[in-house]
Amino acid sequence: MSSVSEETGVERLQLQQADGVVIVERLRDTHADEMGRAFLLKLDTLIVRLGHRWDAKRDLVFEYLKTGFEQRFQEPDWCIPANDEAWLAVMPTTGSRKGAVSIERLWQELIGFFVGNLGQLPVPLYAVRADDIDGLALSPINLKTWFDREEEEEVSPEASSDNGVTPRMTSIQRPLIVANSLSFAGRNLKVASANETLFELKKMMLIGHRLEPMVMEEADHTLLDRKALTSLDWGLREQVDMMNIEQGLRILRTRTAEQRKMMMVVPAAFSTFASQRARQKITQDVARAASELGLKVLFEIRELDGVPPHRVLEIVSLIKPFCMTVVGHVSADRKAITALNKCGLSGVCIEYDGVRREDDALNDYLSSLGAVARASVGAFMVQGFESYRQMAVARLAGATHASLRPGAMITPRSEPEQATV
């Protein structure tokens, strides 16, 4: 749905899909629209030319655009369908002119592939600005007149300005992962940390980040799953948690206030919080960082399966004075969730198992868990989704909060994410 202002000639496009709010939020986070690096292609001409074949070709068209985009650009440049008849490309690391010309060429290739030469018809290319909570303002681009300045100098994300002030490009680099090695009691591990994006699902609003660890064997980089982490020696697990929190806070300090939002979720195992030494260091370091960064703190106690309720309540009472609230993390099991009742927690968090489910199956899966969570604890959080669509389904299923795995807010790629040390 779109409308055109007669006074300004600017067209406004209302995003209809469930992730429309997130698309606008992502634009505002990177400032790509303000820098003239966000573009929209309207597919009306192609749709008319394809006629009744459009319904069968739609997915192929968007896949062609995505593939062509990824061949030209790397993360954090990203793309996504804006609706069923338009496609959005956002290139925060690419100059305005280079980006627009590249999208024009991609359009010509798309037309040539699906319908052949369309002659001298204008390219349906628009500059995009975030407009309202789930809308875009579109201004048509004429590549012969739109650029009246020299191409802006591209800035490396690692570069610094002459006066020591970090340039704006540092706020729009790809999702940052920090990794370091850890040796404890003869075991050598590598702990990588990233910031998962945390959303409040009622308004589909990005509200903060979760300090997410990925733990690997140093020798062969085998990733430890949840079961393997649970079986770690308590002393080793404590070191993993401490390193993850240290690295996660370091990443948060590299972000602007606008990017940090309002909350940080700090996870650690029950055994770690039960250690007086570890608990004191975590609460002190996190409190200091929260004050410095202007953030609220949510502590997440992990590995609560089988822990007696009175022990959970004891630990919650010890850490609650140092945070806004505390949630518990258990396996996706109704009995495990029910056991958290009357433990002083304000919510329960489960980890999404990564199984590919159709929307109805995902709704059924989460609804049964969510009903137990709301009755036993309150808030129902799901960690590690891979797409906005999954979050939209989770919202309908009764989940209150969800987090996206690192990298899910940009165009997915087949290559594994590289750690930045």
FIRO-886686 format. One line per 5 residues: their letters; for each residue x, y, z of C-alpha. Coordinates in Angstrom, 1 decimal. Layout:
BEGIN
a) X/Y/Z | ...
END
This chain:
BEGIN
mssvs) 0.0/0.0/0.0 | 1.5/3.4/-1.0 | 0.5/7.0/-1.4 | 2.1/10.1/-3.0 | 2.2/13.5/-1.5
eetgv) 1.1/16.1/-4.0 | 3.2/18.8/-2.3 | 6.6/17.0/-2.2 | 6.2/14.2/-4.8 | 7.5/11.8/-2.1
erlql) 5.7/8.4/-2.1 | 5.1/6.6/1.1 | 5.1/2.9/1.2 | 3.4/1.1/4.1 | 5.1/-2.2/4.9
qqadg) 2.5/-4.9/5.3 | 4.6/-7.9/6.4 | 5.1/-8.9/10.0 | 8.8/-7.8/9.9 | 8.1/-4.3/8.6
vvive) 8.8/-2.7/11.9 | 12.1/-4.5/12.1 | 13.1/-3.4/8.6 | 12.6/0.2/9.5 | 14.4/-0.3/12.8
rlrdt) 17.4/-1.8/10.9 | 17.5/1.2/8.6 | 17.5/3.6/11.5 | 20.2/1.6/13.3 | 22.7/1.8/10.4
hadem) 21.7/5.3/9.1 | 22.0/3.9/5.6 | 18.9/5.8/4.5 | 20.3/9.1/5.8 | 23.5/8.5/3.8
grafl) 21.6/7.8/0.5 | 22.6/4.1/0.6 | 19.1/2.5/0.7 | 17.3/1.7/-2.5 | 14.0/0.2/-3.6
lkldt) 13.2/-1.4/-6.9 | 9.6/-1.5/-7.9 | 8.7/-4.6/-10.0 | 5.5/-3.3/-11.5 | 6.9/-3.3/-15.1
livrl) 8.1/-6.8/-14.8 | 4.8/-8.0/-13.3 | 2.8/-6.5/-16.1 | 5.1/-8.0/-18.7 | 4.9/-11.5/-17.1
ghrwd) 1.1/-11.3/-16.7 | -0.4/-14.5/-15.5 | 3.1/-16.0/-15.1 | 4.0/-13.6/-12.3 | 2.6/-15.8/-9.5
akrdl) 4.7/-18.7/-10.6 | 7.8/-16.6/-11.2 | 7.6/-14.4/-8.1 | 9.9/-16.4/-5.8 | 12.4/-17.0/-8.7
vfeyl) 12.6/-13.2/-9.2 | 13.4/-12.4/-5.6 | 15.9/-15.3/-5.5 | 17.6/-13.9/-8.6 | 17.8/-10.5/-7.0
ktgfe) 19.2/-11.9/-3.8 | 21.8/-14.1/-5.6 | 22.9/-11.2/-7.8 | 23.2/-8.9/-4.8 | 25.3/-11.3/-2.8
qrfqe) 27.7/-11.8/-5.7 | 28.4/-8.0/-5.7 | 28.2/-7.1/-2.0 | 29.3/-8.5/1.3 | 27.8/-8.2/4.8
pdwci) 26.7/-5.9/6.3 | 25.1/-4.8/3.0 | 21.8/-6.6/2.9 | 18.6/-7.1/0.9 | 15.0/-8.2/1.4
pande) 11.6/-8.1/-0.4 | 9.8/-5.0/0.8 | 6.5/-6.5/-0.2 | 5.2/-8.8/-3.0 | 6.0/-6.2/-5.7
awlav) 9.1/-4.4/-4.5 | 12.6/-5.2/-3.3 | 14.8/-3.3/-0.9 | 18.6/-3.1/-1.0 | 20.6/-1.5/1.8
mpttg) 24.4/-0.9/1.4 | 25.8/1.0/4.4 | 29.4/0.2/3.3 | 28.9/1.2/-0.4 | 29.0/4.7/-1.8
srkga) 25.6/6.1/-2.9 | 26.5/6.4/-6.6 | 28.2/3.0/-6.8 | 25.2/1.4/-5.0 | 22.6/3.0/-7.2
vsier) 24.4/2.1/-10.4 | 24.9/-1.5/-9.2 | 21.2/-1.9/-8.5 | 20.3/-0.4/-11.9 | 22.6/-3.0/-13.6
lwqel) 21.0/-5.8/-11.5 | 17.6/-4.6/-12.7 | 18.7/-4.7/-16.3 | 20.1/-8.2/-15.8 | 16.8/-9.3/-14.1
igffv) 14.7/-7.9/-17.0 | 16.9/-9.5/-19.6 | 16.8/-12.9/-17.9 | 13.0/-13.0/-17.4 | 11.5/-11.1/-20.3
gnlgq) 14.2/-9.7/-22.6 | 14.8/-6.1/-23.7 | 12.3/-3.5/-22.5 | 13.8/-0.7/-24.5 | 14.4/2.7/-22.9
lpvpl) 11.8/2.4/-20.1 | 13.0/4.2/-17.0 | 14.6/2.2/-14.2 | 12.0/2.0/-11.3 | 14.7/2.9/-8.7
yavra) 13.9/4.9/-5.6 | 15.9/6.3/-2.7 | 14.5/5.1/0.6 | 14.1/6.9/4.0 | 12.6/5.4/7.1
ddidg) 9.2/7.0/7.5 | 7.1/6.3/10.6 | 7.3/3.0/12.5 | 6.6/0.6/9.6 | 6.7/2.8/6.5
lalsp) 9.2/4.0/3.9 | 9.4/7.3/2.1 | 10.4/6.8/-1.6 | 11.9/9.4/-3.9 | 12.5/8.5/-7.6
inlkt) 16.1/8.4/-8.8 | 17.2/9.6/-12.2 | 20.8/8.5/-12.4 | 21.6/11.3/-14.9 | 20.7/14.1/-12.4
wfdre) 20.4/12.5/-8.9 | 24.1/12.8/-8.1 | 25.4/16.3/-8.3 | 28.5/15.7/-6.2 | 31.6/13.7/-6.5
eeeev) 31.5/10.1/-5.2 | 31.9/10.2/-1.4 | 35.0/8.7/0.0 | 34.5/5.2/1.3 | 35.6/4.7/4.9
speas) 37.0/1.5/6.3 | 35.1/0.3/9.4 | 38.4/0.1/11.2 | 39.6/3.5/10.3 | 39.7/6.5/12.6
sdngv) 39.4/10.2/11.8 | 42.3/12.6/12.2 | 41.0/14.1/15.4 | 40.7/10.7/17.1 | 36.9/10.5/16.7
tprmt) 35.7/7.2/15.3 | 33.9/7.8/12.1 | 30.2/6.9/11.7 | 31.0/3.8/9.6 | 32.0/2.0/12.7
siqrp) 28.4/1.9/13.8 | 27.3/-0.1/10.8 | 29.9/-2.8/10.4 | 28.9/-6.5/10.2 | 27.8/-8.2/13.4
livan) 30.9/-8.3/15.5 | 32.2/-11.5/17.1 | 35.1/-11.5/19.6 | 36.9/-14.7/20.3 | 39.7/-15.8/22.6
slsfa) 41.3/-19.1/23.8 | 40.8/-20.5/27.3 | 42.8/-23.2/29.0 | 41.6/-24.8/32.2 | 42.5/-28.1/33.9
grnlk) 44.1/-29.4/30.7 | 41.1/-28.5/28.5 | 41.6/-26.0/25.7 | 38.6/-24.1/24.4 | 37.9/-21.1/22.2
vasan) 35.1/-18.8/23.4 | 33.5/-16.5/20.8 | 31.0/-13.9/21.9 | 28.4/-11.9/20.0 | 25.4/-9.7/20.7
etlfe) 22.1/-11.4/19.9 | 19.4/-8.8/19.1 | 16.5/-8.9/21.7 | 13.0/-8.0/20.7 | 9.8/-7.3/22.6
lkkmm) 7.3/-9.1/20.5 | 4.1/-7.2/21.2 | 5.3/-4.2/19.2 | 8.1/-6.1/17.4 | 10.5/-3.6/18.9
lighr) 14.3/-4.1/19.2 | 15.0/-3.4/22.9 | 18.5/-4.6/23.5 | 21.1/-7.4/23.2 | 22.0/-10.7/24.7
lepmv) 25.6/-11.6/25.4 | 25.7/-14.9/23.4 | 28.6/-17.3/23.7 | 29.8/-19.9/21.2 | 32.2/-22.4/22.6
meead) 34.5/-24.5/20.5 | 37.3/-27.1/21.0 | 40.6/-25.3/20.3 | 42.0/-28.3/18.4 | 39.4/-28.8/15.7
htlld) 36.9/-25.9/16.3 | 34.1/-28.4/17.0 | 31.1/-26.3/18.4 | 29.9/-27.5/21.7 | 26.1/-27.9/21.8
rkalt) 23.9/-27.2/24.8 | 24.3/-30.8/26.2 | 28.1/-30.6/25.9 | 28.2/-27.2/27.7 | 26.0/-28.6/30.5
sldwg) 28.5/-31.4/31.1 | 31.5/-29.1/31.4 | 33.4/-29.1/34.7 | 31.9/-26.3/36.9 | 35.2/-24.5/37.2
lreqv) 35.6/-24.6/33.4 | 32.1/-23.5/32.8 | 32.6/-20.6/35.2 | 35.6/-19.5/33.1 | 33.6/-19.7/29.9
dmmni) 30.8/-17.5/31.4 | 33.3/-15.0/32.7 | 35.1/-14.7/29.4 | 31.8/-14.4/27.5 | 30.6/-11.6/29.7
eqglr) 33.9/-9.7/29.4 | 33.9/-10.0/25.6 | 30.2/-9.2/25.3 | 30.6/-6.0/27.4 | 33.5/-5.1/25.2
ilrtr) 31.3/-5.4/22.1 | 28.6/-3.3/23.6 | 31.1/-0.6/24.4 | 31.9/-0.3/20.6 | 28.3/0.5/19.8
taeqr) 26.6/3.9/19.8 | 23.9/4.6/22.4 | 21.2/4.3/19.7 | 22.5/0.9/18.7 | 22.7/-0.4/22.3
kmmmv) 19.0/0.3/22.9 | 17.9/-0.1/26.6 | 18.8/-3.6/27.9 | 21.5/-6.2/28.0 | 20.8/-9.8/28.8
vpaaf) 23.7/-11.4/30.8 | 23.6/-15.2/30.8 | 25.6/-17.5/33.1 | 25.1/-21.1/34.4 | 23.5/-21.7/37.7
stfas) 26.8/-23.1/39.0 | 28.6/-19.9/38.0 | 26.0/-17.7/39.8 | 26.2/-20.1/42.8 | 30.0/-19.3/43.1
qrarq) 30.4/-16.4/45.5 | 33.6/-15.3/43.8 | 32.2/-15.4/40.3 | 28.8/-13.9/41.3 | 30.5/-10.9/43.0
kitqd) 32.7/-10.2/39.9 | 29.8/-10.6/37.5 | 27.5/-8.3/39.4 | 30.2/-5.7/40.0 | 31.4/-5.7/36.3
varaa) 28.0/-5.7/34.9 | 26.7/-2.9/37.2 | 29.7/-0.8/36.3 | 29.1/-1.3/32.6 | 25.3/-0.7/32.9
selgl) 26.0/2.6/34.6 | 28.6/3.6/32.0 | 26.4/2.6/29.0 | 23.0/3.6/30.4 | 21.6/0.1/30.2
kvlfe) 19.2/-2.0/32.2 | 20.3/-5.5/33.1 | 18.5/-8.8/32.8 | 20.3/-11.7/34.4 | 19.6/-15.1/32.7
ireld) 20.4/-18.2/34.9 | 21.1/-21.1/32.6 | 21.1/-24.9/33.1 | 18.3/-24.9/35.7 | 17.0/-28.4/34.6
gvpph) 16.8/-30.5/37.8 | 18.0/-27.7/40.2 | 15.8/-27.7/43.4 | 13.4/-24.7/43.4 | 14.7/-23.5/46.8
rvlei) 18.3/-23.3/45.4 | 17.0/-21.3/42.4 | 15.1/-19.0/44.7 | 18.3/-18.5/46.8 | 20.4/-17.5/43.9
vslik) 17.7/-15.2/42.4 | 17.5/-13.4/45.7 | 21.3/-12.8/45.7 | 21.5/-11.3/42.2 | 18.2/-9.5/41.9
pfcmt) 19.4/-6.4/43.8 | 21.9/-5.9/40.9 | 19.6/-6.0/38.0 | 16.1/-5.1/36.7 | 14.9/-8.7/36.6
vvghv) 16.0/-12.4/36.4 | 14.8/-15.1/34.1 | 15.6/-18.8/34.0 | 16.8/-20.9/31.1 | 15.7/-24.5/30.8
sadrk) 15.3/-27.1/28.0 | 12.1/-26.9/25.9 | 10.2/-29.2/28.1 | 6.9/-28.6/29.9 | 8.0/-30.3/33.1
aital) 11.2/-28.3/33.3 | 9.3/-25.0/32.7 | 6.7/-25.9/35.4 | 9.4/-26.6/37.9 | 10.4/-22.9/37.8
nkcgl) 7.2/-21.9/39.5 | 7.7/-19.9/42.8 | 11.4/-19.5/42.2 | 11.4/-15.7/42.1 | 11.9/-15.6/38.4
sgvci) 10.0/-13.1/36.1 | 10.3/-15.3/33.0 | 11.6/-18.4/31.3 | 13.9/-18.6/28.3 | 14.2/-21.6/26.0
eydgv) 16.6/-22.1/23.1 | 15.1/-22.7/19.7 | 16.2/-26.1/18.5 | 16.8/-25.0/14.9 | 14.3/-27.5/13.4
rredd) 12.8/-26.2/10.2 | 9.0/-26.1/10.8 | 6.1/-24.8/8.8 | 4.3/-21.8/10.4 | 1.4/-23.9/11.8
alndy) 3.8/-26.5/13.2 | 6.0/-23.8/14.8 | 2.9/-22.2/16.3 | 1.7/-25.4/17.8 | 5.2/-26.2/19.2
lsslg) 5.6/-22.8/20.9 | 2.0/-22.4/22.0 | 2.1/-25.5/24.2 | 5.3/-24.3/25.8 | 4.1/-20.7/26.1
avara) 0.9/-21.7/27.9 | 3.0/-23.5/30.6 | 5.5/-20.6/30.8 | 2.8/-18.0/31.3 | 1.1/-20.0/34.0
svgaf) 4.2/-21.0/35.9 | 6.6/-18.0/35.5 | 5.3/-15.1/33.4 | 7.3/-13.9/30.5 | 8.1/-16.5/27.7
mvqgf) 11.4/-15.8/25.8 | 12.7/-17.8/22.9 | 16.4/-17.5/22.0 | 18.2/-18.0/18.7 | 15.6/-17.6/16.0
esyrq) 16.9/-17.3/12.4 | 14.3/-15.0/10.8 | 11.7/-12.3/11.5 | 9.0/-14.6/10.3 | 9.7/-17.1/13.1
mavar) 9.4/-14.2/15.5 | 6.1/-13.2/14.1 | 4.8/-16.7/14.5 | 6.2/-16.8/18.1 | 4.3/-13.6/18.9
lagat) 1.0/-15.2/17.8 | 2.0/-18.3/19.8 | 2.2/-16.2/23.0 | 5.9/-15.6/23.3 | 6.7/-12.2/24.9
haslr) 10.4/-11.8/23.8 | 12.7/-13.4/21.3 | 16.3/-13.0/20.1 | 17.8/-13.4/16.7 | 21.0/-15.3/16.3
pgami) 24.0/-13.1/15.2 | 23.8/-12.3/11.5 | 20.1/-13.0/11.1 | 19.3/-9.3/10.6 | 21.2/-9.3/7.4
tprse) 20.9/-11.2/4.2 | 21.8/-14.8/5.0 | 25.0/-16.2/3.4 | 26.3/-19.8/3.0 | 29.7/-19.0/4.4
peqat) 30.3/-19.3/8.2 | 30.8/-16.1/10.1 | 34.4/-15.3/10.8 | 35.5/-14.3/14.2 | 37.2/-11.0/14.8
v) 39.8/-11.3/17.5
END
